[in-house]
Structures are given as C-alpha cells and as structure tokens.
Amino acid sequence: MVDAGVRRFAGSPDTRTLVVLAGIVSATIAAVYWVLRIGFDNPTGPILETLELALFLLAFPVVLRTALIRAIGDREPRWWASHPFLWLVTIGSTGLIGRAVPIIGNSAVILELVGLVFFTLILVTWLYEQGLWRSLSYIAGSIAFGVWTAGVVWGRIYKNPLYFETFIATGKVHHDTLNLAATGNMLRTYHVATTGIDGLNYVPYHWGSAWLFAQWANLIGIDVLKFYQLSFPVIVIPFFFGCIVALAIFLRNRRRDEGSDPTRLSGTFWAVFIAIAVGIAPIAGLDAMGVWTSNIMISESYTIAVPAALLFAAVVVNWADGLSVKTNSLAESKLGWIDMLFLIALIPAGIVLLGYLKISLMALAFAAIVYLGWRLRLYRRIPFLAAILITTVVFYLTYKQVSLPAHREGFVPLDYLSDFVPPPWWPFFLFVHLAWTWIYTIYRLRRENIHDLGELGTAVKERRIIDVELIVTLALIGVVPGLIIHIDGGSAFYFSDVQRWLAGAMLLSWIAFAGTRLWPARSPDAHPGIGGWPTRRLLTALLFIAAVGSIISNAVRWPLIMLRQNVAIREQLYQIAGYPVSTGRIRNFVNLRDPAILATGLRKSPNYAMATALALLQATPSPVRRREALFVPQSDNHYWTSLARPAECSFQSFVGPALAGIAMVDGMPAVGCKLSKYYGIGSFSPRVASQQPAETSDAALCVRAKAIGATRVISMRFPGDSVVRRDISCKSGAT
Amino acid sequence: MQVGRDVSSAVNAPGANGPAARLDRLTSTVFGSLLSCGLAAVYFVLRIGFANPVRAVAVTLGLALFVICIPSALSEWLNRRHDTPKWWLSQSILGLLCIALSALAGAIAYPTHVNLGVPIAITGAASFVVVLTRWIRVSRAISLLVVAGLLVLFTAWVAGIAWGTRYKTPLFWEQLSDRANVHHDPLYYASMANSMRAYGVPSTGLDGVPYTPYHYGSAWLNSQWADLAGVDVLTFYSLGPTVLMAPVFFAALLLFAGEAKAAWRKQRPYEEPASISKPIQEDWVAWLAFIGATIGFIPSTALDALAVWNRHLLISESYLTGLCVFVLSAGLSVVWWFGRKENAKGNALFMLLIVPFLLVSLGFLKVSLMLLALAALLWTILRTGLLRTRIFLTGSILALAVSAVTFKLVSVAAQNQGIVPFNFMRHYADGRWWPYFILGHLFWSLLYIALRVREEKLPTLSDLVAALRAGRLFDAEIVAVVAVCGFIPGELIDIHGGSAVYFSDVQRWVAAPLVMAVAARWIWRLSRVDRRSGLASIRLSTVAVVLIAIPVGTTILFNAGRAVRGAELMNVGLRKAFYSYAGVEAPGAAHARDPHVLAAGLQKAPDYGMISALRALDAEPRELKRKTLLFVPQSDSAFWNIFSEPERCSFAPMVGPATSGLALLDGMPPASCDRTDQYGLTAYARRTKPQTLEDLTSAALCAKARKRGFRRVIVLEPAGNGRYTTPAIDC
C-alpha cells in the first residue's frame, strides 16, 4: 500500500497518468533508439541520461506543484503555482543550468537523480491506484504510441539514430538537420546565433530551440548533432503530447464540479487523442489536405514551440481566472502589482520567447491577445491597453530579429494549395485542414444548445462561446499566410496546423470526464441481453472498424519505414565491408548486427575519415574551441561533395560547423553553386570568384579568423581516405 | 416499406397516381429526352469537319425519344382514370416494351428491307413534343430552370466521360486509323455484334464463328439499332450507348425514384403533405442525391480509391444497357408490388411471364444483374411468405430454372479465376483506403439503411428485429440483399479485369433512387422546429449545409469539367494530328475543322489504308458474308502489330471482325504472343507454330474455310504505299 504521505507529493490522479504515460513514451523511444543502434557504437550512458532528464522535466513540475499547493492551499487559482507555469519554468531552468555547465561544471546528475526518484514516486502511486489491467493497458498503449512516434521521427531522413553513420556511408542525409546542428553548435561554442559557415554573422531565425537544445546537450554531455537524433525525440516528443493532455486537464479542471465528476481520463478521451495525433483518415488522404502527421516531429522548433505556447496559454488563462474570481469579469477585475507585472512583463516576455521558438506561434499568440483584448474590451483599461501596446512593440522587434528576410517572398495567392494540395481537393481544404477546429465548434455549439443564427448571435454577445470564437479566429488567421504568401518548404503548415492542437486540447478538455461516449450506451430499461443493444451500435461499429483500421494502418506505416531505412543502411555497410546482402526485409535486421562487420563497413565508407576527424574537434573544451576557426579549401573535393543528395552544394558548408562545432572561415560554397535563399545563407557574402592561393595563405585566413575573435585556424583537407590537418596560430604565424 | 398486412391496407390509398406522381414521371421523361438531345448535339459537334451524316444521329436520338417518351405519354393516357397505375400499363413496362420493339424493328430491317428507323424517330420526336409541352405547363418556372441547369451539367459530364476515354469516341474510326489509339473492348463487342449480324452466331469470329459464351445481349441490341440508324456496328458503339442508352438509364433512374416516392405517398398517407407530396423536380435533396450517386460529391480520384467507378457506367455499354432494363424492372416491381391484388391473374402473368423474361434478358445483358435481380426476387418471395402461394412457388422455380439455363449460356468460365479472399478490394481499392472500403463502396446502401432505421425509431436491436419481422424495413432489406450479394463475389472470387464491380456497384442504383424518394421526408423532419422570422431564424445546420455545398458544388463541377476536358483534349489532339499529317499548321482548338485538311490528314494516317479496306468489306451483302471468311497473313505486321503495346497482341485480330463484319480465318495471334484467356479466346485453338507458305495457298485456305463451313475467303493483302487490296477466293 502506498503511503498517503507519498501520494501527497505525487500530484493529482490525472496528472500522474500524464506523467507516467509520457515517461513510458519517453522510455520507449529511448529503447527503440538503442535497438536501432545495435551493432554500432552504442553506449547506454547518454541514452539513460537523456531519459532521466526527460523524466525530470515531466515529474519535477508535478511534485513541485503538489508541494506548493500543500503549502499555500488551492482555493484560488494561482498562475505561478499552476502545473503549466511550473512546467515552463522547469524547462527554462534546465536550459539555464545547461548554459552554466561550461562555467560551473556538469551537475546534471543531480537533476537526473531527482527526475528518476520523482518519476518512480509518481509511477508507484499511479500503479497502486490504477489496478492491474488498467495499468497494463495504459502501459501497452503508451509503448505502442512511443513506437509510433519513434517511427515518425526516424522514418524520415531528417533524423535517424544512424544519422552520422548514414552520412559516412552514403552522404544521403537531410541538410535541415545539419543546418540546425550548426546553429546549435555556434550558440554553444560562440554564443552567437549563426550557422557559422563563413564567420559568425547573425542569422535571423527562430533559434530558441537550437539554443535550448545546445544547453541540454551540455547537460547530457553529448554533441548537438547527436542530441537532435537521440535527445530531441526522447525529451521533446513526450513533452509535446504531454502538454496537449496537460492543457486538456487544466481546462477541464477549471470547469470540474468537485466530487461529482470522476477523476479518471475516459476511454473516449484517449480515443479522440489518438485520432488527433495519428489521424483517422489514411495518411494519403491527410497528405492530400496538407495535414501532415509527420511534420510535428520533423520540425523540432515546432515540436517544442507548440507545447510551450499551449502551456503559456494555460498560464494566461489561469491568471485571468484568478483575477475574475470575485468580479466574474476580467475587464472589471482588480489588478495587484503582481498582476501588473504579469500583464506588462510576463505576457510580452512570453510572446518574445515564443518568437524565438517558432515565429508562427508568436504571430498566432499575438493575434489571440489582440482578439481577446478587443472582444473582452480590455483595451478600455490602461494596464491592459499598455500590455497590448508593449506586446505589439516587442512582437515587431522580435519579428525583426527572428524572421529571415529570404522568407519574405511577397504575395503568392494560394501558394500552399498550389504546392501541396492536389487541385481536386482544394474545395475541401478548409474543411479538412481545419477539421478539429470545426469539430470543436460543432461540439460546443451543440453543448450550448445553439441552433440558429439568432441564438449564435446572442451567445457571442454574451461571450458564452469566446473559446469557439478564439479557436475559429486562430484557425482562419493561421491558414491565411499559406494562402497569400510563399513560405519555403511548406512552412505555412506551421501556422495553419496550430489550431489542430489547440482545438484538440480544448475538445479533449470537454470530453475528458464528461461522460461523453463514442460507443452508444444501452438504456437502463433496455431489453436484457444482446437485444438491448442500441441499434446505433451497428453503425458505430462499422465506423469504428474503419477508423481503427485506418489508425492502425497509419500507426504501423512510419515504424516500418524506420526499420526499412535502418536495415538499408546496415546492408549498405555490410556491402562495403565485403558481405553483400540486399534483401530490404525488416526481418533481416537480426542478421545485420555484427559489430566487426559494421565497423569495417564504416571504416571503408567514403566519408569516414572526414566525418570522424571533424567530429573529433568537438572533444576540445568549449572555451578553447571558441578561439578556433575551421578552414577547408575549395580544392578539397571530398569535403565539398560529401552530401550525396541532388543539388546539395548550397548546404555543404554546414557539414563543418555541424560536425566540428567550430565556425568556418571562407566556407561559402563554390562559385558555380546556385545558393539557396534560405537557411540563413543570405546572411553571408556569396563567393564571387574562385578561391585563389592568396586567399588560402595563413595570413589571409588569420585575418578572417581574427574577425570572429579566433586565434587559431584549423585547416583540414581530406584527400582519399586520409586527413591532413594543419593548425595555424594567428598569434605567431604558421605552425 | 411495409409488406404483408400493411401493404394490403394501403393498396387503395390515394397518391400513387396523383398529380405529384404524374409530374415525377413526366420529369424523368423530359430529363432523359433532353439529355439525349444534348448528347446528340455534342456528338454532332465533335464530328464537325469529318464525314458527319445527320441521319444516324437523328435516328438514334429518335430511338431514344421513342423509348423514353412513348411509354410516358401512353402510360399517362392509359392510367388517366386509375388512382393506382396498373403495372401492365406502367411507364416502366412500356419502356421495356419499347426497347424490345425498337430492337425488333432493327431485326427485321435487313431481311425485309423495311427500315422503320425514321418512322420510329418521328414518332419519338412527336411524343417528346407532347410530353415536353405538358411538362412545361405543369411545372414551376424555378423547376424548369433547375432542370435546365442540371441538364447542361449532365450533358457535359456524360459526354465527357463517354467520349473522353479510348473506349468510345465520335471519332472512333478516325482514331483507329491513327495508330489504333483505342481500347480493345469495343472491338471485342463489335466483333460479337458483327458475327451475330452476319452469321447469326454470337462469336468473336477470330477463326470461324464458334459460339462464345458471354452476355452478348447488348451486342445484339446494338447491332439491331445500328441497322435502324443505318450505320456500321463500330460507329454505333460510340453513338448509340451514349445518345440512346445513357439517357434511358437516367430517365429510368428518375422514374424508379418517382415510383418509389409514389409508393411512399400511398404507404404513408398520414405524413405531412409538405414532406411527401413535393415532386422530385422541386426536391433539391433528391437532385443532390441524384448528382452525388452519378457525378460524385468528392473528387473522382477519391472515388477511384474506394473502387467507386463512376466512369464504368458509361464505358461498359453492356452494364449500361443491362442497368436500363434492371432499373426499369425495379420501377415496374414497385408498381406491381403496391398495385397487386391477391390471387389476381395479373400476379400469374407477372411471375410466370414477365419475371422469367426479364431475368433472361438481364442475363444476356449482364449476368451480374440477373443474379442480383434473382436474389432480390427470391428474398421477397421467401420473406413475405408468398412461397406458400402456388403461383409464386411456380414462378420462383421457373425463375431459378431460366436463370440457371441463361447463366450456363452466358457465363464465361475464364472470368472466374478461383477463390481469392478480398480480391477486388486488394486489387482495385487503394490500399491506404481499405479500412474505409466497405463504407465508401456501399455508401448509398448504408446511407439508405441507416436513415430508414433511424426513421423507424428503433433504439435497440430488439426493436430492429421486431421491425424486420413486421416488414417495416422491407425496402431496406432488399437494398441490403442486393448490396451483400453484390459485394460477396468480388471479395471471394477473382473475377477478371475488375468485373466484380458490376456486382458490387448495382446496389448504388437501387439505393440512390430510394434515397431520392424519401430524402424530402427526412429533411422535412429535421427542419420541423419552431421558427422565428428573419435572418436570426436561419438554422446553423442550414448554414453548415450551405458551407458544405460550396466545396461539394465545386467538386461536382470539377468532376464534370475534368471529364469534358478529357473528351476535348482527345478530340482536339486527333484533329491536330491530322492537320500535322496533312502538313498544315493546326489553328486553335476550336478551328481545327477544315474538312479538306482533315480528310487529307486522315488519308495519311498510319493505318488508314488498312482500316478503310477492311471497312469497305462491311458493305458486302450479308448473304455473301454469311459464307465468307477474312484471312490476314501473319506476315502483315501492320495488322498484327496494330497496337503499339506488345501486351495487346491478343486483341489485334479483333480489328478484322470488328471493322469488316467478317469473321477471320486462321486468325489467332502469333505463337509468340502471350495470349489472354479472356475475351472468349479460349474458344479457339492457340497457334503453336509460325504460319508457313503452304498455309497461305488458296487450297490450304479453302480447305480450312470449308472445314469451318464456309465457301469464300477474302485475303487482306498489302498493295504497297499503305494501300490494301482484298481479293476473294471462291472455294
């Protein structure tokens, strides 16, 4: 039996469920990572440390909140003691602690230990109260969900447990990851937001996630590129989905009638959650509507910004609830100094931070603030008006800092549709792309018994459906950018998709415990036996079979792709090592894990010497690296063609900063290369003439190095399988 | 719909032949007639610049008007004094009769040299004028506009689908002459039709005329109508099914919906008049269902992913013709069922004569339709206890017997390729959509059944069972029987070439008209609430419907537009090719219609010489044809490699019988060809060795011809420069 004293510190039942399930998802992803690296260099240390950090981030806010509530009581909503706020604070604090690692040394072990203990505490409490079968089904479901998320994140070429090995063996890796790792490394080494491809020019970009990940990489003690492959999925993906559930629980608890509602999250809740995440329509159908289920895990900035924004929204709502307790109206509430601080400092700060995490989230959050300010007539009070004005100013300033000029490509009507939605589906785009917003809207209108325009008008006037107004507004605003301007690479999705998660969380909040049932219940006075089954069950069963079939089909797709890719790279290495196998079959995995053969394959691979030599540079302590610059002459064909996908010359420059963690000098691609406008490349001067011998002289390189504060240039060449390194000291000439 | 006791009490209730019911019948007639006029006009336009005789088009249109309008005018007049129309005077049975009469007129045209094509056409046109005038007089202006708009939409869609594929096109002959860029299916059907026309044997005529089991009823019908229109069978295949049968089908569909609605009016006299008396032409929900079931609410690519093939209706003329008879039979059955009296002589006539005749007809038109009609019939007899009545017992046995015999005659063994679970879904539905296959493929049946169950207010399974026992859901049962029986074959057996769809698709044409018949009632119930006036009273469900109508309407236009675009591209593409052959730069799409340039281009088309030589043979008297075979030496690569795709080598010989009207001698594809077992090719011995010089001698040819019962051989011989001669060997 779990001691009541223990349970006192383990949160409420629903948050315990959230922490446990997210923790299991985290552990599952970590386990999949480990399995996929079997046969390669596969130390368990970083995996466990990553998992422990993830558990800390999940469990600590819950325990902290419980302790705070016990200390101060929970009669009134206190935003600073709310679970969402404490979670955000925990995230930010770990980032700061990570930032301090180079200064004070690594104390992550304490966090990890705390995380493990707190999570165990919550897990034990949860297991005790759930019962065997419920626990087992939750655990099994979480493991399945974890495998699905692992499949999604590692089933594309953006991230891969064997990313480094794939680069060595084939060079066929996505450049996005190199760009992000380069930025993270530059932030880690030089504390400058840049890709470091030719010095340290500032690159306007929402580099908040890169900064955070660099600090977490410090905590775990791994390089940034590995962090993106391992730690991002293990830490951030459970955080993403956990926050959806957390927001739902938070919103639901605002309305909860203590004592009358059950505290367990219902089966309907989880069914709808799965439908939102995995999709009840086949992936082909979702793709046709530009609803990309994989992108939430491809774009790490989106994956962290969405939950951060949702938690921020919950904090603001919690603050507003606290104000409205007495007056029942935010506009007429009495503001204390903490409230003033919240209004004019915390809200603008939140907007700024969101801007650095993902510009689309900042824009939508700002739109939400303006809309609510207008609808609730908050602008009539000076503190609120001041907050709106300050927010507007910081929004503008942040936008200038994080928005890449190359992304401002002018008016292009229906650009997102033209590029990503087949024309026959255009008429349905708004309906399906914003489906969860419409579902939420219909659900709420029915719940409010609103049947006609008159009743709708009345409800709007009475502000009874401000939540519906807000989500519809955000959905429509979110869809606008993609319909009027060109945003490279389908990034308009990161505006229009936000509504899915917000509406999803809001919908879940209503159906969490409300007795909402998808499966029709039998009437109490119905005929006993099968004859008493509701007729609607027949139709519901048909729909269920289809939906469940589709969910299963969607869910297995990515893990299968992930496994195929893993097997493919193993086969490639076996081939290089002189053991040709080419089955492409997943089950062949078990035969392709001989460490000696895989190591031989790697050693014989084209990029091996270069990649390992560059990666080795990260072993240098960060303060020393900060005084270094990397140079690879244009004549080194090996380096400048190491990425094997078509038209990758633009991105070759990222390889050095991404692998070595050192900025390059004179690292722009060759003259003939058609440079991409994106990825911050425009922040650097393009090469206008071929590199001349004079430009590669020690003196010339030192001039460039000194411009970024470096005192040593590491000049590297990679002829054949060898590495030629020459260190140039810029204090006393060549060495 | 209720059966048994409930039916007998409702038989004499008013409404089955009231003004709304009569208007519904008129609407179906006018819709089909005007659709035919539109399609005939499009056909004519698409042939501008080429040989374009008006007579064939006019007679075909007249035939359509005859089959559609005469039954309407006659039935209305004959039933003018009856509250409930007599089934033997119903529009449906008269429609079936007119189809049979027109075919009979075609059958006697050649032997008697009396071609009734023009008189029939004039009769049809006159009756059309009468019907149209009457319809305009009794219709509201808004309905006229709505129907006119729908007609434009349907004309464009039908023309686009039917003539936008390589199966049928107004320029079929021309397209055949240009590297045979056509589908081989029409050649197969035309071969069958020509064999029946010339030799009186259903055969593909690839090596003599052995009997080829197949549902060749439509081929026979088309050959008779071709005689009436005065054109060859291949020409009629692109003209007749589209201008004649497609409008008949849509008219029959509307008629079936109208008859079902009339039956409901009789069944439920207690319903609110506003919900039940509204004629179909004023019932926007019914039209929506009509469009949804035909053109589709969602993009055709998505329908294809669920193996809901809207094109097949208009591509497969056997299915289209069979469905015309099937849907008319369904309409007739509704009229008979709700108008019958117990122990009446009419029941005996219906069960012992009409039903067997219809089943046999359906079997020869499309075997799947016969089997499904039989299933529905037997279910009805069994479920209603009519089996205890001698007439119905005898009728059932007779139905089974004639169906079995017909099945034996028309079923193609090679089509059954063994038990393969979920074969149709696995091969023809997009794998990613499999979970939704049943829901999507049987959408209209499921919709109808679900809404009927809801309407009957059956909260539990016990209530459902009780309702089934009481016959309150008998209509839904029939829909379910057709859906389930149609669904099983394709998911159990591998039926070649996706032909399982001709089983599983039938439910759509039963369920959709029934949905049309009751749609207004359901919608009326949904909107039956206290209302305020003004904008504020607009229901949110109405707003939602309007919002959804925007993408749905756009998609309907898109689906139709895509079809039209396909037909336009094909037509213009061929014209440009002929301009190019003629050495003249093609003008804009609308201007490539200079007869001289097109004629010059056609004559320079790669296969023109051969095709025109073959086509000339079709003009020979049938008495002479009957004893003649056509021989094409294997050395004639232009003939044997007429299809550029090597995998179509099996179908090259069909070009001969389809174009010349003569069966081939020694016409199997080369030994190297991987010959298909489909298309009746198993009726012939496979070629095992190359043709030798000895095989080409007159003696050898005559010996082979005599062995097959023929006395004359025409040889297709290249004369150089793309020309051909056709010397005859008299044996």
Interface residues (C-beta under 8 A of the other chain):
Chain A: P282 I283 A284 G285 P422 P423 P424 W425 W426 P427 F428 L430 F431 I442 L445 I450 H451 D452 L453 G454 L456 G457 R522 S523 A526 H527 I530 G531 G532 W533 P534 T535 R537 L538 L539 L542 L543 I545 A546 A547 V548 G549 S550 S553
Chain B: I298 P299 S300 T301 A302 A305 D430 R432 W433 W434 P435 Y436 I438 L439 L446 A450 V453 L458 P459 T460 L461 S462 D463 L464 V465 V529 R532 G534 L535 A536 S537 I538 R539 L540 S541 V543 A544 I548 I550 P551 V552 T554 T555 F558 N559 R562
